[in-house]
């Protein structure tokens, strides 16, 4: 029993539990329980993050992750924005629709995140718990970013078309590119929006990870309270 509990004691030491605290819970925890508790924490956080990002205004109303126009489009903002009755409303419409596309794509990430969480080993868990405040998020992004990007891209493209962002972007760049003696702006809007949607999603995951690490209110199950209760 003591030998089997060694990994859990190591993990608990990283989250601030004393050896005495570990001895109190020896009877109902095992190393497997500790790793499953971490996985559950990450599943809860990922589900909350995806739900937050996918709701109406999940991106658009969140200033931390709101998607703005590409940097190279700022020249367009200056030029098109000055067109009376067309410029600023068109710019605002494109920005809104970029965020709607990200919100529409966000649910595609959940199963991929859960798959990566399921594959976390005890060694991974020790590294995560002993890491920085966003160590789990860094781990998940490394494990899933390419797959989520691939899943997001067709949904982003479809959504940009459905909500009219591609059309509005084409209209806006068309107005600008028609100006003599300027360099055309031809940003791949779907690629740009996909990258920004990923940044926003993992920002939300990191926020949830921080809450679970630091706030007992966010440890939503008994085993999470047992494992992280002394943190």
C-alpha positions as CSV (number, residue, x, y, z in Angstrom):
1,X,0.0,0.0,0.0
2,X,2.8,2.5,0.9
3,X,4.7,1.7,-2.2
4,X,1.6,2.1,-4.3
5,X,1.0,5.5,-2.7
6,X,4.5,6.9,-3.4
7,X,3.5,8.6,-6.8
8,X,0.4,10.3,-5.2
9,X,2.6,11.6,-2.3
10,X,5.0,13.1,-4.8
11,X,2.1,14.8,-6.7
12,X,0.5,16.1,-3.5
13,X,3.8,17.6,-2.4
14,X,3.8,19.7,-5.6
15,X,0.3,21.1,-4.8
16,X,1.2,22.0,-1.3
17,X,-0.1,19.1,0.8
18,X,2.0,17.8,3.6
19,X,2.9,14.2,4.2
20,X,0.5,14.2,7.2
21,X,-2.3,15.3,4.9
22,X,-1.4,12.4,2.5
23,X,-1.5,9.9,5.3
24,X,-5.1,11.0,6.2
25,X,-6.3,10.2,2.7
26,X,-4.3,7.0,2.1
27,X,-7.4,4.9,2.6
28,X,-9.3,6.2,-0.3
29,X,-6.8,7.5,-2.8
30,X,-4.3,5.8,-5.1
31,X,-1.9,7.1,-7.7
32,X,-4.5,6.4,-10.3
33,X,-7.0,8.4,-8.4
34,X,-4.7,11.4,-8.3
35,X,-4.0,11.3,-12.0
36,X,-7.8,10.9,-12.7
37,X,-8.5,13.9,-10.5
38,X,-6.1,16.0,-12.5
39,X,-7.7,14.7,-15.7
40,X,-11.1,15.6,-14.4
41,X,-10.0,19.1,-13.5
42,X,-8.8,19.6,-17.0
43,X,-11.9,18.1,-18.5
44,X,-14.0,20.4,-16.4
45,X,-11.9,23.4,-17.3
46,X,-11.8,22.5,-21.0
47,X,-15.6,22.1,-21.1
48,X,-16.1,25.4,-19.4
49,X,-13.7,27.1,-21.7
50,X,-15.3,25.7,-24.9
51,X,-18.8,26.5,-23.6
52,X,-17.7,30.1,-22.8
53,X,-16.1,30.6,-26.2
54,X,-18.9,29.1,-28.2
55,X,-21.8,31.1,-26.7
56,X,-23.1,34.2,-28.4
57,X,-20.6,37.0,-27.9
58,X,-18.2,34.5,-26.3
59,X,-15.4,36.0,-28.3
60,X,-16.9,39.3,-29.4
61,X,-17.7,40.6,-25.9
62,X,-14.5,39.3,-24.3
63,X,-11.9,42.0,-24.8
64,X,-9.1,39.5,-23.9
65,X,-9.9,37.3,-26.9
66,X,-11.9,39.5,-29.3
67,X,-10.7,39.0,-32.8
68,X,-9.8,42.3,-34.5
69,X,-8.8,42.9,-38.1
70,X,-5.3,41.7,-39.2
71,X,-2.5,44.1,-38.6
72,X,-1.9,44.6,-42.3
73,X,-5.6,45.7,-42.6
74,X,-5.0,48.8,-40.5
75,X,-4.2,50.7,-43.7
76,X,-7.6,49.7,-44.9
77,X,-9.3,50.8,-41.7
78,X,-7.8,54.3,-42.1
79,X,-8.8,54.5,-45.8
80,X,-12.2,52.8,-45.8
81,X,-13.2,54.1,-42.4
82,X,-13.3,57.6,-43.9
83,X,-15.9,56.7,-46.6
84,X,-19.1,58.3,-45.4
85,X,-21.9,55.9,-44.6
86,X,-20.0,52.9,-45.7
87,X,-16.6,52.7,-44.0
88,X,-17.0,52.3,-40.3
89,X,-20.2,50.2,-40.4
90,X,-18.5,47.9,-42.8
91,X,-15.4,47.6,-40.6
92,X,-17.6,46.9,-37.6
93,X,-19.5,44.3,-39.5
94,X,-16.4,42.4,-40.5
95,X,-15.0,42.4,-37.0
96,X,-18.3,41.1,-35.6
97,X,-18.5,38.3,-38.2
98,X,-14.9,37.2,-37.5
99,X,-15.8,36.6,-33.9
100,X,-19.1,34.9,-34.8
101,X,-17.1,32.5,-36.9
102,X,-14.8,31.7,-34.0
103,X,-17.8,31.2,-31.7
104,X,-19.3,28.8,-34.2
105,X,-16.1,26.8,-34.5
106,X,-15.3,26.5,-30.8
107,X,-17.3,23.4,-30.0
108,X,-15.1,21.4,-32.4
109,X,-12.3,21.6,-29.9
110,X,-13.8,19.8,-27.0
111,X,-13.5,16.1,-28.1
112,X,-9.9,16.8,-29.2
113,X,-9.0,18.3,-25.9
114,X,-10.7,15.5,-24.0
115,X,-8.8,12.9,-26.1
116,X,-5.5,14.5,-25.1
117,X,-6.5,14.7,-21.5
118,X,-7.4,11.0,-21.5
119,X,-3.8,10.2,-22.6
120,X,-2.1,12.0,-19.7
121,X,0.2,9.7,-17.8
122,X,1.3,9.9,-14.2
123,X,4.6,11.4,-15.4
124,X,2.8,14.0,-17.3
125,X,0.6,14.7,-14.3
126,X,3.6,15.3,-12.1
127,X,5.1,17.7,-14.6
128,X,1.8,19.6,-15.0
129,X,1.1,19.9,-11.2
130,X,4.7,21.0,-10.6
131,X,4.7,23.4,-13.5
132,X,3.5,27.0,-13.9
133,X,0.0,28.3,-13.5
134,X,-0.8,27.4,-17.1
135,X,1.3,24.2,-17.4
136,X,-1.6,22.1,-18.3
137,X,-2.7,24.5,-20.9
138,X,0.7,24.5,-22.4
139,X,0.7,20.7,-22.4
140,X,-2.8,20.6,-24.1
141,X,-1.9,23.2,-26.7
142,X,1.3,21.3,-27.6
143,X,-0.7,18.1,-27.9
144,X,-3.8,19.4,-29.7
145,X,-3.1,22.6,-31.6
146,X,-2.5,21.2,-35.0
147,X,-5.5,18.9,-34.8
148,X,-7.8,21.6,-33.5
149,X,-6.6,24.0,-36.2
150,X,-7.4,21.3,-38.8
151,X,-10.9,20.8,-37.3
152,X,-11.5,24.6,-37.0
153,X,-10.5,25.6,-40.5
154,X,-13.5,24.2,-42.5
155,X,-15.9,25.4,-39.8
156,X,-14.3,28.8,-39.9
157,X,-14.4,28.9,-43.7
158,X,-18.1,27.8,-43.8
159,X,-19.0,30.2,-41.0
160,X,-17.2,33.2,-42.6
161,X,-19.3,32.5,-45.7
162,X,-22.5,31.9,-43.8
163,X,-22.3,35.1,-41.7
164,X,-21.1,37.1,-44.6
165,X,-17.6,37.9,-43.4
166,X,-15.9,36.9,-46.6
167,X,-18.2,39.0,-48.6
168,X,-17.8,42.0,-46.3
169,X,-14.0,41.5,-46.2
170,X,-14.0,41.3,-50.0
171,X,-16.0,44.5,-50.2
172,X,-13.7,46.3,-47.8
173,X,-10.5,45.2,-49.4
174,X,-12.0,45.8,-52.8
175,X,-12.6,49.5,-51.9
176,X,-9.1,49.8,-50.6
177,X,-7.4,47.9,-53.4
178,X,-9.1,50.1,-56.0
179,X,-7.2,53.1,-54.7
180,X,-4.4,54.0,-57.1
181,X,-0.8,53.6,-56.0
182,X,-1.4,51.5,-52.9
183,X,-0.2,47.9,-52.3
184,X,-3.1,45.4,-52.4
185,X,-4.1,43.7,-49.1
186,X,-5.0,40.0,-49.7
187,X,-5.1,38.4,-46.3
188,X,-6.3,34.8,-46.0
189,X,-9.1,35.6,-43.7
190,X,-9.9,32.0,-42.8
191,X,-6.3,31.2,-41.8
192,X,-6.1,34.4,-39.8
193,X,-9.4,33.8,-38.0
194,X,-8.5,30.2,-37.2
195,X,-5.2,31.3,-35.6
196,X,-6.9,33.9,-33.5
197,X,-9.7,31.5,-32.6
198,X,-7.1,29.1,-31.3
199,X,-5.3,31.8,-29.3
200,X,-8.6,32.8,-27.7
201,X,-9.6,29.2,-26.9
202,X,-6.4,28.4,-25.1
203,X,-6.6,31.7,-23.2
204,X,-9.9,30.6,-21.9
205,X,-8.5,27.1,-21.0
206,X,-5.6,28.8,-19.1
207,X,-8.1,31.0,-17.2
208,X,-10.0,27.9,-16.1
209,X,-6.8,26.0,-15.1
210,X,-5.9,29.0,-12.9
211,X,-9.3,28.9,-11.2
212,X,-9.1,25.2,-10.5
213,X,-5.6,25.5,-9.1
214,X,-6.4,28.5,-6.9
215,X,-10.1,28.7,-6.1
216,X,-11.8,25.9,-4.1
217,X,-15.2,27.0,-5.6
218,X,-14.0,25.6,-9.0
219,X,-13.1,22.2,-7.7
220,X,-16.5,20.8,-8.6
221,X,-16.2,17.2,-7.5
222,X,-15.3,15.5,-4.2
223,X,-12.1,14.0,-5.6
224,X,-10.9,17.4,-6.8
225,X,-11.5,18.8,-3.4
226,X,-9.5,15.9,-1.9
227,X,-6.6,16.2,-4.2
228,X,-6.3,20.0,-4.4
229,X,-7.8,20.8,-1.0
230,X,-4.5,21.7,0.6
231,X,-3.3,23.9,-2.3
